[in-house]
Amino acid sequence: MQFLWTPLLWALALVPLLVALYVWQQTRRRKYALRYASLSLVKPAIETRARWRRYVPPALFFMALTLMLIALARPVALIRTPKQEGIVILALDSSLSMRADDLKPNRFEAARAAARTFIEKRAPGAQIGIVAFAGNAAIVQLPTSEQDELQAALNTLFLQRGTAIGEGIITSLEAIAAADPDRVPNTANAVTPTPFTDDNPFDRAPEFALPVVPPGTFIPAIVVLLTDGQNRNGIDPLEAAQMARERGVRVYTVGVGTTTGVTLGGGFGGGATFGNAGFRAELDEESLRAIADATGGEYFYAANETELEKIYSNLGLNLVLKLEKMELTAYVTALAALLLFGAFVLALVWGVFS
């Protein structure tokens, strides 16, 4: 707990002084009572009123006084509250397997339709960015609040070979960093992919750096990653998830399509063909759960387009947690007033003042 007017806390020193004065006054009162000629007149009065009752109202009074003095210092608490603001990156799988038609009209179009609905429900103050990943990943649209730009960016997506889930996460982190107008392109504290190799041709130095934050901290930015397959290219998704966690970014994963896998032909997008041999795509739910768990997010599975729309609708933008100062003065004052009222009522009922 913090206080806006900290110096006023010195007033709390008055409380123990007043308690000491009350105890001294009660001691004098007992000494005065012993001067009665006959104790037989005093003893019945003491026995008819439980002695502890005499101290309850004063105790409540001193507690109320303490709270009132604390209220004068204007206490505030730092709390994490869900807000419809911040940055949301929609990381969409654009691999060839997304043409499967178990979602109507197909997985790719169903994902774009759900993303459009999500964008339309954007709350004022929230920014949305779009990242596409297949064999590699790219920022399609930097975070913005302009719906026209976001909708236009969705229309530019097309299908490609490969699935690089880890690259999609890293590129989403770069998109979040790039959204900060005060941040300049740099590599300090940046996400560092594994060294370039022939087996990993899509690794690249990050263009924007997202700094590491203290453990357990969440920044007002999330990634909603949708895929229907397994990672086949680039950095390991769990390694990328660890990088997201270190930077306070939660990743919510959405799996689409059949969990038993589907075999597709070799056609590419609008009709170009790379051989007649097909390929098999299978949803890796275990990895998607692990990514979400590692970053503090959540995993969702959509078996059809209706469930996918529902998932995106339920996600909304309340998933962004923001650390805010909440002033507690009114609550502390109300509690002090309640204690003071209780002290007054008990004093009257028990006849403490009689």
Secondary structure as UniProt FT lines:
FT   STRAND          2..3
FT   HELIX           6..13
FT   HELIX           14..33
FT   TURN            34..35
FT   HELIX           39..41
FT   HELIX           43..48
FT   HELIX           51..54
FT   HELIX           56..72
FT   STRAND          75..83
FT   STRAND          86..93
FT   HELIX           96..99
FT   TURN            101..102
FT   HELIX           107..120
FT   TURN            124..125
FT   STRAND          126..133
FT   STRAND          137..144
FT   HELIX           147..155
FT   HELIX           165..178
FT   TURN            181..182
FT   TURN            188..189
FT   TURN            198..199
FT   TURN            201..202
FT   TURN            215..216
FT   STRAND          221..227
FT   HELIX           237..246
FT   TURN            247..248
FT   STRAND          250..256
FT   TURN            259..260
FT   STRAND          262..264
FT   STRAND          267..268
FT   TURN            269..271
FT   STRAND          272..273
FT   STRAND          279..281
FT   HELIX           285..295
FT   STRAND          299..302
FT   HELIX           305..315
FT   TURN            316..319
FT   STRAND          320..327
FT   HELIX           329..349
FT   TURN            350..353
//
